[in-house]
Amino acid sequence: MLADSHCHLDRLNLAPFGGSLAGVLEIAATHGVTRLLSVAVDLESWPALARMTEPYPQIALSVGVHPSEDKGRAPTVAELVALSRAEPRIVAIGETGLDYYYGRDSIAHQQDGFRIHIAAARELGKPLIVHTRDAREDTLRILEQEGAAEVGGVLHCFTEDWAMAERALALNFHISFSGIVTFKNAKPIQDAARRVPMERLLVETDSPYLAPAPHRGKPNHPAWVRHVAEFVAQLRGESLAQVAAVTTANYCRLFGAQATR
């Protein structure tokens, strides 16, 4: 049993799966993937995401605005809280965070949005899903300043090194590894994957992006979280069964009852 702790089901090309989300989930199940968290990136597409996933109890949801999504409207704390309280499948706030790789002209706006998401998560008592790229110090500083350790969460699609992972762990965060960990040039990420405590370890696809080896460069989908788990298991000298069991248990513990249906 595996959990894909971060995917974007509303962004998948469904044509290769018989044109339906059911086809995606059937293939995922044949690879042992039985729980999925479909993560929101903006408010405009949120209603469609909720509708398309409603028939499938194995899918949990988040609500939030990605730091690179600057074309839509920014959320307020009250709006995030209201949306979350109205939809019991929402188990986390995000994805949120900072991305200075593409957004150095919007740093102040990103930081304001990040703080709003943290405040909403704290009001709700729900974990955060955090995206960070080229923004290590500001990400950690804002998490600390805003009391994010109170709710914790996950640094998703981890692309940093052990030093950052260690600091995030101290703030009550989990570390989630995507297909990037399988890339040949990902040595610092692989080192972190070896060292993260088992009780804070998660795996994800971030599909349709970042397909793992041996599928690098192709559109990703949730079934391929198995490749990530297999690679992490090899790095750590553990079995796939061990990594699958622990990461699924971590997923259920972090995201709560609605993620364990």
C-alpha positions in Angstrom: 0.0 0.0 0.0 1.3 3.4 -1.0 0.1 7.0 -0.6 0.9 9.7 -3.2 1.1 12.6 -0.8 1.1 15.3 -3.5 -0.4 15.2 -7.0 -2.4 17.6 -9.2 -5.1 15.4 -10.6 -6.9 18.2 -12.3 -3.8 18.9 -14.4 -3.4 15.3 -15.8 -4.0 14.6 -19.4 -6.6 11.9 -19.0 -6.5 10.7 -22.7 -4.1 7.9 -22.0 -6.3 6.6 -19.2 -9.5 6.2 -21.2 -10.4 9.8 -20.8 -11.3 9.4 -17.1 -9.9 9.9 -13.6 -11.2 6.4 -12.8 -8.6 5.1 -15.3 -5.8 6.9 -13.5 -6.9 5.5 -10.2 -7.3 1.9 -11.6 -3.7 1.9 -12.8 -2.5 3.5 -9.6 -4.2 0.7 -7.6 -2.4 -2.0 -9.7 0.9 -0.4 -8.4 -0.3 -0.4 -4.8 -1.2 3.3 -4.7 -4.5 3.5 -2.7 -4.4 7.0 -1.2 -3.8 10.3 -3.0 -3.7 13.9 -2.0 -4.7 16.2 -4.9 -3.2 19.6 -4.2 -4.8 22.9 -5.2 -2.7 25.7 -6.8 -5.2 28.5 -7.2 -8.7 29.4 -6.2 -10.1 29.7 -9.7 -9.7 26.0 -10.4 -10.6 24.8 -6.9 -14.4 24.2 -7.6 -13.5 22.0 -10.7 -11.0 20.0 -8.6 -13.5 19.4 -5.9 -16.2 18.2 -8.4 -13.9 15.9 -10.4 -12.6 14.1 -7.3 -15.9 13.9 -5.4 -16.8 10.3 -6.4 -13.5 8.9 -5.1 -13.1 8.5 -1.4 -9.4 7.6 -1.7 -8.6 11.2 -2.8 -8.1 13.9 -0.2 -7.7 17.6 -1.1 -5.9 20.7 -0.1 -6.8 24.3 -0.7 -4.4 27.2 -1.4 -2.5 29.3 -3.9 0.9 28.3 -5.2 3.5 31.1 -4.9 4.0 31.2 -8.6 0.3 31.6 -9.4 0.1 35.3 -9.9 -2.8 35.6 -12.4 -5.6 34.7 -10.1 -6.8 36.3 -6.9 -5.0 36.1 -3.6 -6.8 34.4 -0.8 -7.7 35.9 2.6 -7.4 34.0 5.9 -11.2 34.0 6.2 -11.7 32.6 2.7 -9.3 29.7 3.2 -10.9 28.9 6.6 -14.4 29.0 5.1 -13.5 26.8 2.1 -11.8 24.3 4.4 -14.7 24.2 6.8 -17.2 23.7 4.0 -15.4 20.7 2.5 -14.5 17.9 4.8 -12.1 16.3 2.2 -9.7 19.2 2.7 -6.9 17.9 4.9 -4.3 20.6 4.4 -3.6 24.2 3.5 -1.5 24.8 0.4 0.4 24.5 -1.6 1.9 27.7 -0.4 5.4 28.9 0.1 8.1 30.9 -1.7 9.5 30.5 -5.2 12.3 33.0 -6.0 13.5 31.0 -9.0 10.6 32.4 -11.2 9.3 35.1 -8.9 12.0 37.5 -7.7 9.9 40.4 -8.8 7.1 39.3 -6.4 8.9 38.5 -3.2 6.9 40.7 -1.0 3.6 39.5 -2.5 4.7 35.8 -2.0 5.7 36.4 1.6 2.4 38.1 2.4 0.5 35.1 0.8 2.7 32.6 2.7 1.8 34.3 6.0 -1.9 34.2 5.2 -1.8 30.5 4.5 0.1 29.8 7.8 -2.5 31.9 9.7 -5.3 29.9 8.1 -3.7 26.6 8.9 -3.2 27.6 12.5 -6.8 28.7 12.8 -8.0 25.4 11.4 -5.4 23.2 13.0 -4.5 21.7 9.7 -1.0 21.0 8.3 0.7 23.1 5.6 1.9 22.0 2.2 5.0 24.1 1.5 6.7 24.7 -1.8 10.2 26.3 -1.6 12.7 27.1 -4.4 15.7 29.3 -4.1 14.2 30.7 -0.9 15.6 28.6 1.9 16.3 31.3 4.5 13.1 33.2 4.0 11.0 30.0 4.0 12.4 28.8 7.3 12.3 32.3 8.8 8.6 32.9 8.0 7.6 29.4 9.2 9.3 30.2 12.5 8.0 33.7 12.8 4.4 32.7 12.1 4.3 29.7 14.5 3.9 27.1 11.7 5.4 24.5 14.0 2.1 24.5 15.9 0.5 22.7 12.9 3.5 21.3 11.1 3.1 19.9 7.6 5.4 18.9 4.7 8.1 20.4 2.6 7.0 18.8 -0.6 9.1 17.9 -3.6 12.2 18.3 -1.5 15.1 19.7 -3.6 17.4 21.0 -0.9 20.1 19.3 1.3 20.2 17.7 4.7 21.0 21.0 6.4 17.6 22.4 5.4 15.8 19.2 6.0 17.1 19.1 9.6 15.9 22.7 10.2 12.5 21.8 8.8 12.2 18.7 10.9 12.9 20.9 14.0 9.9 23.0 13.0 7.6 19.9 13.0 7.6 19.3 9.3 7.8 16.2 7.2 10.0 15.8 4.1 8.5 14.5 0.9 10.5 13.2 -2.0 9.4 13.2 -5.6 10.8 11.8 -8.8 13.7 14.3 -8.6 15.3 12.0 -6.0 15.9 9.4 -8.7 17.8 11.8 -11.0 21.5 11.2 -11.3 22.5 14.7 -10.4 20.4 14.7 -7.2 23.2 13.7 -4.8 22.3 16.2 -2.0 18.6 15.2 -2.2 19.6 11.6 -2.1 21.7 12.2 1.0 18.8 13.8 2.7 16.5 10.9 1.7 18.9 8.6 3.5 18.9 10.6 6.7 15.3 11.8 7.2 13.8 9.9 10.2 11.4 7.3 9.0 8.5 8.8 11.0 8.9 12.1 9.0 9.3 10.6 5.5 6.8 10.9 2.7 6.8 10.1 -1.1 4.9 11.8 -3.9 4.7 12.3 -7.7 3.8 16.0 -8.0 2.2 14.6 -11.2 1.8 15.4 -14.0 5.3 16.9 -13.4 8.7 15.4 -12.5 8.3 11.8 -13.6 10.9 9.6 -11.9 13.5 7.4 -13.7 13.0 5.4 -15.8 10.2 7.6 -17.1 12.0 11.0 -16.8 10.6 13.5 -19.3 7.2 11.8 -19.7 4.0 13.0 -18.2 3.9 11.8 -14.6 0.9 10.1 -12.9 0.2 8.7 -9.4 1.1 5.0 -10.1 4.8 6.1 -10.5 5.1 7.0 -6.8 6.1 3.4 -6.6 9.3 4.1 -8.4 10.1 6.9 -5.9 9.4 4.6 -3.0 11.6 1.9 -4.5 14.5 4.3 -5.1 14.2 5.7 -1.6 14.1 2.2 -0.2 17.4 1.3 -2.0 19.0 4.5 -0.8 18.2 3.6 2.8 18.9 -0.1 2.6 15.3 -0.9 3.4 12.6 -2.9 1.6 9.9 -1.4 -0.5 7.4 -2.9 1.8 9.0 -1.1 4.8 9.1 2.3 3.0 5.5 1.8 1.7 4.1 0.9 5.1 5.9 3.7 6.9 5.2 6.5 4.4 1.5 5.5 4.2 1.3 5.5 8.0 3.0 8.9 8.1 0.5 10.2 5.5 -2.5 9.0 7.5 -1.1 10.4 10.7 -0.2 13.8 9.3 -3.4 14.4 7.2 -5.9 12.8 9.6 -9.2 10.9 9.3 -10.3 12.3 6.0 -7.1 11.1 4.4 -7.5 7.5 5.7 -10.9 6.6 4.2 
